[in-house]
Amino acid sequence: MRHAVRGRQFGRDSGHRKAMFRNLVTDALRYEAITTTEAKAKEIRPMVEKIITYGKEGTVYARRKAARVLYDPLVVRKVFDVIAPRLADRQGGYVRITKLGVRKGDGTPMARLEVLS
Protein backbone atom coordinates (compact mmCIF):
# COMPACT_ATOMS: atom_id res chain seq x y z
CA MET A 1 0.00 0.00 0.00
CA ARG A 2 1.16 3.53 -0.72
CA HIS A 3 -0.07 5.27 2.42
CA ALA A 4 1.54 8.70 2.91
CA VAL A 5 3.84 8.30 -0.11
CA ARG A 6 4.10 11.67 -1.80
CA GLY A 7 4.64 12.51 -5.46
CA ARG A 8 3.87 10.83 -8.74
CA GLN A 9 6.37 8.56 -10.48
CA PHE A 10 5.16 8.96 -14.09
CA GLY A 11 6.68 5.59 -15.00
CA ARG A 12 10.21 7.02 -14.94
CA ASP A 13 13.25 6.49 -12.77
CA SER A 14 14.21 9.30 -10.42
CA GLY A 15 16.88 10.91 -12.63
CA HIS A 16 14.60 11.02 -15.65
CA ARG A 17 11.73 12.38 -13.54
CA LYS A 18 13.85 15.14 -12.01
CA ALA A 19 15.15 16.14 -15.44
CA MET A 20 11.59 16.25 -16.80
CA PHE A 21 10.48 18.47 -13.90
CA ARG A 22 13.45 20.80 -14.41
CA ASN A 23 12.64 21.06 -18.13
CA LEU A 24 8.99 21.83 -17.40
CA VAL A 25 9.86 24.44 -14.75
CA THR A 26 12.39 26.11 -17.05
CA ASP A 27 9.90 26.25 -19.94
CA ALA A 28 7.07 27.45 -17.69
CA LEU A 29 9.19 30.38 -16.58
CA ARG A 30 10.64 31.04 -20.04
CA TYR A 31 7.28 31.20 -21.83
CA GLU A 32 5.17 32.04 -18.74
CA ALA A 33 2.58 29.49 -19.93
CA ILE A 34 2.80 25.85 -20.98
CA THR A 35 0.32 23.14 -21.89
CA THR A 36 0.99 19.78 -20.27
CA THR A 37 -0.86 16.98 -18.54
CA GLU A 38 -2.85 17.88 -15.46
CA ALA A 39 -0.76 15.59 -13.23
CA LYS A 40 2.55 17.11 -14.39
CA ALA A 41 1.17 20.63 -13.94
CA LYS A 42 0.14 19.82 -10.37
CA GLU A 43 3.56 18.36 -9.61
CA ILE A 44 5.59 21.32 -10.89
CA ARG A 45 3.43 24.13 -9.51
CA PRO A 46 5.20 24.16 -6.10
CA MET A 47 8.58 24.14 -7.84
CA VAL A 48 7.69 27.13 -10.03
CA GLU A 49 6.33 29.05 -7.06
CA LYS A 50 9.48 28.36 -5.04
CA ILE A 51 11.69 29.69 -7.87
CA ILE A 52 9.57 32.86 -8.04
CA THR A 53 9.92 33.24 -4.27
CA TYR A 54 13.70 33.02 -4.69
CA GLY A 55 13.38 35.79 -7.27
CA LYS A 56 11.53 37.95 -4.77
CA GLU A 57 14.32 37.46 -2.22
CA GLY A 58 16.79 38.84 -4.76
CA THR A 59 19.96 37.73 -2.96
CA VAL A 60 22.98 36.14 -4.60
CA TYR A 61 22.29 32.94 -2.67
CA ALA A 62 18.69 32.86 -3.90
CA ARG A 63 19.94 33.35 -7.47
CA ARG A 64 22.31 30.41 -7.06
CA LYS A 65 19.52 28.22 -5.64
CA ALA A 66 17.35 29.07 -8.64
CA ALA A 67 20.22 28.33 -11.01
CA ARG A 68 20.51 24.84 -9.49
CA VAL A 69 17.03 24.01 -10.77
CA LEU A 70 16.74 26.00 -14.00
CA TYR A 71 18.68 24.89 -17.06
CA ASP A 72 18.99 28.29 -18.75
CA PRO A 73 20.84 31.24 -17.16
CA LEU A 74 18.70 33.64 -19.22
CA VAL A 75 15.60 32.25 -17.52
CA VAL A 76 17.21 32.83 -14.11
CA ARG A 77 17.81 36.43 -15.12
CA LYS A 78 14.22 36.75 -16.35
CA VAL A 79 12.84 35.45 -13.05
CA PHE A 80 14.85 37.90 -10.99
CA ASP A 81 14.53 40.96 -13.27
CA VAL A 82 11.05 40.61 -14.81
CA ILE A 83 8.77 38.09 -13.11
CA ALA A 84 9.62 38.62 -9.43
CA PRO A 85 9.26 42.43 -9.45
CA ARG A 86 5.91 42.05 -11.21
CA LEU A 87 4.66 39.73 -8.45
CA ALA A 88 6.28 41.57 -5.54
CA ASP A 89 2.98 42.57 -3.91
CA ARG A 90 1.54 39.01 -3.95
CA GLN A 91 1.97 36.73 -0.94
CA GLY A 92 1.85 33.54 -3.00
CA GLY A 93 -0.26 31.86 -5.63
CA TYR A 94 1.88 32.96 -8.56
CA VAL A 95 0.75 30.13 -10.85
CA ARG A 96 -2.65 29.28 -12.29
CA ILE A 97 -3.63 25.84 -13.59
CA THR A 98 -6.55 25.78 -16.03
CA LYS A 99 -8.03 22.44 -17.08
CA LEU A 100 -8.38 22.06 -20.85
CA GLY A 101 -10.17 18.73 -21.26
CA VAL A 102 -8.76 15.46 -22.51
CA ARG A 103 -6.09 14.83 -25.13
CA LYS A 104 -7.53 13.32 -28.28
CA GLY A 105 -5.02 10.49 -28.69
CA ASP A 106 -5.11 8.82 -25.27
CA GLY A 107 -7.71 10.67 -23.20
CA THR A 108 -5.21 12.15 -20.75
CA PRO A 109 -6.52 15.23 -18.89
CA MET A 110 -4.63 18.29 -20.13
CA ALA A 111 -4.02 21.59 -18.35
CA ARG A 112 -2.45 24.98 -19.00
CA LEU A 113 -0.01 26.22 -16.38
CA GLU A 114 0.56 29.97 -16.48
CA VAL A 115 2.44 32.48 -14.38
CA LEU A 116 0.13 35.30 -13.33
CA SER A 117 0.88 38.80 -14.46
C-alpha positions as CSV (number, residue, x, y, z in Angstrom):
1,M,0.0,0.0,0.0
2,R,1.2,3.5,-0.7
3,H,-0.1,5.3,2.4
4,A,1.5,8.7,2.9
5,V,3.8,8.3,-0.1
6,R,4.1,11.7,-1.8
7,G,4.6,12.5,-5.5
8,R,3.9,10.8,-8.7
9,Q,6.4,8.6,-10.5
10,F,5.2,9.0,-14.1
11,G,6.7,5.6,-15.0
12,R,10.2,7.0,-14.9
13,D,13.2,6.5,-12.8
14,S,14.2,9.3,-10.4
15,G,16.9,10.9,-12.6
16,H,14.6,11.0,-15.7
17,R,11.7,12.4,-13.5
18,K,13.9,15.1,-12.0
19,A,15.1,16.1,-15.4
20,M,11.6,16.3,-16.8
21,F,10.5,18.5,-13.9
22,R,13.5,20.8,-14.4
23,N,12.6,21.1,-18.1
24,L,9.0,21.8,-17.4
25,V,9.9,24.4,-14.8
26,T,12.4,26.1,-17.0
27,D,9.9,26.2,-19.9
28,A,7.1,27.4,-17.7
29,L,9.2,30.4,-16.6
30,R,10.6,31.0,-20.0
31,Y,7.3,31.2,-21.8
32,E,5.2,32.0,-18.7
33,A,2.6,29.5,-19.9
34,I,2.8,25.8,-21.0
35,T,0.3,23.1,-21.9
36,T,1.0,19.8,-20.3
37,T,-0.9,17.0,-18.5
38,E,-2.8,17.9,-15.5
39,A,-0.8,15.6,-13.2
40,K,2.5,17.1,-14.4
41,A,1.2,20.6,-13.9
42,K,0.1,19.8,-10.4
43,E,3.6,18.4,-9.6
44,I,5.6,21.3,-10.9
45,R,3.4,24.1,-9.5
46,P,5.2,24.2,-6.1
47,M,8.6,24.1,-7.8
48,V,7.7,27.1,-10.0
49,E,6.3,29.0,-7.1
50,K,9.5,28.4,-5.0
51,I,11.7,29.7,-7.9
52,I,9.6,32.9,-8.0
53,T,9.9,33.2,-4.3
54,Y,13.7,33.0,-4.7
55,G,13.4,35.8,-7.3
56,K,11.5,38.0,-4.8
57,E,14.3,37.5,-2.2
58,G,16.8,38.8,-4.8
59,T,20.0,37.7,-3.0
60,V,23.0,36.1,-4.6
61,Y,22.3,32.9,-2.7
62,A,18.7,32.9,-3.9
63,R,19.9,33.4,-7.5
64,R,22.3,30.4,-7.1
65,K,19.5,28.2,-5.6
66,A,17.4,29.1,-8.6
67,A,20.2,28.3,-11.0
68,R,20.5,24.8,-9.5
69,V,17.0,24.0,-10.8
70,L,16.7,26.0,-14.0
71,Y,18.7,24.9,-17.1
72,D,19.0,28.3,-18.8
73,P,20.8,31.2,-17.2
74,L,18.7,33.6,-19.2
75,V,15.6,32.2,-17.5
76,V,17.2,32.8,-14.1
77,R,17.8,36.4,-15.1
78,K,14.2,36.8,-16.4
79,V,12.8,35.4,-13.1
80,F,14.9,37.9,-11.0
81,D,14.5,41.0,-13.3
82,V,11.0,40.6,-14.8
83,I,8.8,38.1,-13.1
84,A,9.6,38.6,-9.4
85,P,9.3,42.4,-9.4
86,R,5.9,42.0,-11.2
87,L,4.7,39.7,-8.5
88,A,6.3,41.6,-5.5
89,D,3.0,42.6,-3.9
90,R,1.5,39.0,-3.9
91,Q,2.0,36.7,-0.9
92,G,1.9,33.5,-3.0
93,G,-0.3,31.9,-5.6
94,Y,1.9,33.0,-8.6
95,V,0.7,30.1,-10.9
96,R,-2.7,29.3,-12.3
97,I,-3.6,25.8,-13.6
98,T,-6.5,25.8,-16.0
99,K,-8.0,22.4,-17.1
100,L,-8.4,22.1,-20.8
101,G,-10.2,18.7,-21.3
102,V,-8.8,15.5,-22.5
103,R,-6.1,14.8,-25.1
104,K,-7.5,13.3,-28.3
105,G,-5.0,10.5,-28.7
106,D,-5.1,8.8,-25.3
107,G,-7.7,10.7,-23.2
108,T,-5.2,12.1,-20.7
109,P,-6.5,15.2,-18.9
110,M,-4.6,18.3,-20.1
111,A,-4.0,21.6,-18.3
112,R,-2.4,25.0,-19.0
113,L,0.0,26.2,-16.4
114,E,0.6,30.0,-16.5
115,V,2.4,32.5,-14.4
116,L,0.1,35.3,-13.3
117,S,0.9,38.8,-14.5
